Amino acid sequence: MREKTGKKQTQGLAVLKPEDSFRFNCHAGLKCFTQCCRDITIFLTPFDILQLKNALGVPSESFLPQYTMKMISDSGLPVVLLKMRDDEEKSCPFVTPQGCQVYAHRPWACRVYPLQPESTKITEKTNKAFFSVMDVPFCLGLFEESISTVEAWKVSQGIPIYEEMEKIFKRITMNDFLAGKKIENRKIQEMYYMAAYDLDRFKRFVFESTFLDRFEIESDERDRIRHADVALYKFAMKWLQYGLIGQDVLQVKSKVMAAKKHQ
């Protein structure tokens, strides 16, 4: 392997647009290989968890306690972090000397590396994406000859589907209705955690409770959310929009509405 010495080469612009380029390549020949998978905080998105638990072939209620930690954010809503190994290096539970065991299903944060989003509520609302290259002193991949545009990198790393699913989630987390609020009701916190992160339990909630007796859900949509993970994910987000933000995205059955009026 060629040794890299001297000052790190500049990556050009501090903030990169989709058409801007940066230098990076990661491979097993680098001395720092897998070092970025240690002693790091990784927040998992709902779609990250869906992909990871499917890759491991375990239900979400098994995956979550084994591989994640739950914290309550400043908004009062739960967030989920990847639980690192209890070893000296605090290494990722999926990393080996040969690389990532779940590479094809790795989280969004791992896919986008070495880029990091430079986003605000304004850029999110205008659907504009800007990135910068992370300043990681030990990363020798930043000295490699491979050059890519931001957009080409995102496509090559399978990021577009993650961005699409995250955009649906942000309709809830970045909604103005929740701005400045702190949710302390434990039942609401648990509802949010189930629908966002524990999708197998949410599916049972839909099909094994009185849920379908209360809401108008077409039979073809029932089939989709029963058999297709992405459809289930999108429906869970719709349920959160209805229950948490009060958006009119689900229709209560007329007989249920009539019974409520009678009461």
C-alpha positions, -999 to 999 in steps of 0.1 A, spaced: 0 0 0 13 35 -8 19 56 23 1 89 25 21 117 41 20 154 44 -9 178 45 -43 166 35 -53 177 0 -80 202 -2 -115 190 -11 -124 223 -28 -157 239 -18 -167 239 18 -203 233 8 -210 211 -22 -239 211 -45 -250 179 -63 -228 186 -93 -197 194 -73 -169 168 -69 -149 154 -41 -121 128 -37 -127 96 -18 -123 58 -20 -125 32 7 -111 -3 4 -94 -30 25 -60 -20 14 -61 11 35 -46 10 70 -76 28 84 -101 3 69 -131 -1 93 -117 25 118 -146 48 110 -169 20 124 -157 24 159 -164 49 187 -191 67 168 -227 77 174 -251 66 147 -287 76 148 -309 51 130 -338 62 108 -369 41 107 -360 29 72 -325 20 85 -341 -3 111 -364 -18 85 -335 -27 63 -312 -40 90 -338 -62 107 -347 -77 74 -310 -83 65 -306 -102 98 -339 -121 94 -353 -110 128 -385 -92 138 -381 -55 148 -390 -63 184 -360 -86 186 -337 -63 166 -344 -32 187 -333 -44 222 -303 -63 209 -288 -37 186 -302 -3 195 -306 22 224 -337 44 228 -334 80 239 -359 108 243 -351 138 223 -356 175 233 -390 173 215 -400 144 238 -401 119 209 -379 88 210 -348 85 188 -329 53 182 -291 48 182 -271 19 171 -257 1 202 -220 -4 199 -202 -34 213 -190 -33 249 -154 -35 240 -124 -12 243 -129 3 208 -167 6 211 -170 -10 176 -201 -15 155 -218 -48 161 -217 -56 124 -181 -48 116 -154 -74 112 -117 -72 101 -130 -80 66 -156 -52 66 -193 -47 73 -214 -79 76 -246 -60 66 -229 -37 39 -258 -40 14 -282 -29 41 -260 -5 60 -276 26 76 -279 59 57 -251 75 78 -227 48 67 -237 51 30 -233 88 27 -198 89 44 -176 109 40 -202 134 32 -224 151 57 -256 170 50 -256 208 54 -293 213 57 -317 237 74 -355 239 75 -353 263 45 -333 239 24 -355 210 34 -387 228 24 -372 239 -9 -360 204 -16 -324 215 -20 -295 194 -8 -260 205 1 -232 185 16 -197 190 29 -168 165 33 -163 154 68 -130 163 85 -118 129 96 -80 131 103 -74 93 102 -93 87 69 -68 78 42 -96 73 17 -97 111 13 -63 109 -3 -73 84 -29 -74 93 -66 -111 84 -72 -132 115 -78 -170 116 -79 -197 142 -79 -220 143 -49 -250 131 -70 -231 103 -86 -218 92 -52 -253 91 -38 -266 70 -66 -236 46 -64 -242 41 -27 -279 34 -30 -289 66 -11 -319 78 -32 -344 53 -17 -332 62 18 -337 99 11 -372 92 -3 -382 73 28 -366 99 51 -385 127 33 -418 110 43 -406 107 79 -396 144 80 -431 154 72 -437 145 108 -405 154 126 -401 187 109 -438 197 109 -445 232 122 -472 218 145 -445 202 167 -422 231 166 -414 244 202 -435 216 217 -422 188 241 -443 157 242 -443 141 276 -473 118 273 -458 83 275 -487 68 255 -480 92 226 -442 85 229 -449 47 227 -473 51 198 -446 71 179 -419 45 188 -440 16 176 -451 32 143 -417 47 135 -393 19 146 -411 -13 156 -429 -20 124 -436 -57 131 -455 -47 162 -472 -19 143 -484 -45 117 -499 -66 145 -516 -35 159 -532 -29 125 -544 -64 118 -550 -78 153 -567 -49 170 -599 -31 162 -579 -7 139 -595 -19 106 -630 -17 122 -624 20 128 -607 32 97 -616 31 60 -588 11 44 -593 -3 9 -587 -40 5 -558 -36 -20 -541 -13 5 -546 -38 33 -529 -64 11 -500 -41 4 -493 -32 40 -496 -69 50 -471 -81 24 -448 -52 14 -425 -36 38 -423 -2 21 -461 0 19 -462 -8 56 -436 19 63 -456 45 44 -488 35 61 -471 38 95 -460 73 86 -495 81 75 -508 69 109 -483 92 127 -494 121 106 -530 114 116 -524 106 153 -496 129 162 -501 160 140 -539 157 133 -536 157 95 -566 144 76 -549 115 59 -570 86 73 -608 84 72 -628 71 102 -656 48 93 -690 65 92 -705 41 117 -677 49 142 -683 86 137 -720 81 142 -714 62 174 -692 90 187 -718 116 179 -744 96 197 -722 93 228 
